[in-house]
Amino acid sequence: MTKRPRILVVDDEAAMRESLKDWLMEDDYEVDLAASGEDAISMARDTSWDIILLDLKMPGMDGLETMSRLKKVIPETEILMMTAYGSIDTAVQAMKEGAFDYLVKPFDPDEIEMQIKKIVAHKELVLENILLRRELAERHQYDEIIGKSDAMQEVFNLISRVAPTDSTVLITGESGTGKELIAQAIHGNSNRCYMPFIAVSCGALPDSLLESELFGYEKGAFTGAENSKKGRFEMANEGTLFLDEIGDISLKTQIDLLRILQQKELIRLGSEKVVRVDVRILAATNRDLQKAIKENRFREDLYYRLNVISIHVPPLRDRKEDIPLLVKAFIEKSCLEMNKEVVKIAPSALKLLMVYNWPGNVRELENVIERALVIGLSKEIVPEDLPFSRKEMELYTSSKSLKMMEKLHIERILDESDWNISRAARELDIDRQTLYNKIEKYQITRGQD
Amino acid sequence: MSNCITICPIGVVEEDILGRIAKCIEKRHGLMCKISPRMEKPKYAYDERRGQYDSKLILKHLIKCCPQDTLRFIAVTHVDLYVPILKFVFGLAQIEGQCAVISIHRLRPQFYNLPPDPDLLMARVEKTVLHELGHSLGLTHCRDRRCVMYSSTRIEDTDFKRSDYCPTCFELFRWYLDKCLISAHT
């Protein structure tokens, strides 16, 4: 806390209020006074404090009721109860109801100072935590999910709008586009960010295993269930559950999932007990769920439950302007992991990466960079470090004109068919004469490479 | 108002203690000190239930009796002081005010069942006076345990800290004092 901590003293005895104020002011705290619980609640409408020192026994509204009402208006404020020796039990009750601690009047100077310092330190820690998480969330936006393209800016915009809500989000996109990172960013920017983020790759698990993973089981529920186990839903309680590859789950699991989404409760395998869960669901898929619904492979009601808000992550080929930023980030990340000096990328190699189609998306690009750093010998990544054939390189690095592309393509097919004209013509789906005409037109000769 | 600090005993206070306080302030801050006639034991501030004296009431009384020609009015007493919310205090001052009071009661080693130690007592008295003087000028507690403005909630804190202000508190002390002296002469 860089600002002066602000403290409210609530006590019906003026002498107590005043002496506490004098004492606290010596420590440079900003101190406000209230003579009753009602006054404190009224003041809390337009003021907030870091700490409230609240007398337990007051005429009218007592300390417990005042605390409960203050907590609704200013939940982030810590409350220290002040009590006479005879009412310690009530003070303990106050702690159970959310008070930070209690002090018996009159205090030992040491005691009050220690308690206040403890709260200030605690609040500093909470603040630091929030700032770190915010920083982390910003990093998600600017470091981990990298993109200056309009398409990615739109995704970032959606994340920031969707994150603070509790809505279910369906994240779609091709394999390797970074859907889990989007889910992490939503969680990291949400009110649940202090609670767990649990990811389950639904497609990676067989149906029976997925069921026990998601919903948990009781001891003896099945052979090998030697102990009870919490499922991922329970583990994610009050947090976020990310269900990746949701398009791959069986119809049975879809029904179970739908029930949980509707009723917010589950029954562990082998148990009769209903467990209530408060989990935000984020789901992702690279499949066309609309098509799966038409083919009766995916339940329409579940689809609408999941698809409250949808975020589509564009494929890398549709946001090539992000490639230089991504390459830089992956080089830095990999070099750090390999304990290697950060290298550059040669413009010719970058040009190659810019024209490639990236069917494996960002994940493929990351792998390509990592591989180049492992096999590369120079202080910069050069085209030879990239896993594209020389022909492909030429194809992608040459002019993008249709004629040039046609020439390069014919050359490649001729090379592949070892200049067997009939085979190459068949491969190109043209007749032999047309192929001869094109060879002449483009002046393609054998051994030109 | 002059730039003189008045030291006022409440009840019987040993002359060497009063002299030592005056000398300490004069030596450290170049401020002239004078010792005023003693005040009676503050019966008005006595709390029978606690067996202690309410320092806030004493402070109020001091404000009423404060001489006009003094920069600060510091009372010294042997009685045990408290404020209603705390079990005890070593002293109390008006922050940026003219008056302060310190108690020798809990500074004496005998209070902690230890043999008398005049040097230790004098060192504690000096630190407590400088601390309350700092408050009366406008200084608040310092986070440096060695600084005389560090909050003493136990006698061990008083013994640990030095009889000096840390460089920052010293700067602040000088700044407040200059401000105070300027307003005293205008």
Interface residues (C-beta under 8 A of the other chain):
Chain A: E13 A15 M16 E18 S19 L20 D22 W23 M25 E26 D27 D28 M82 K105 P106 F107 D108 P109 D110 I112 E113
Chain B: R50 K56 Y82 V83 P84 I85 L86 K87 F88 V89 L92 A93 I95 H135 T140 H141 S151 T153 R154
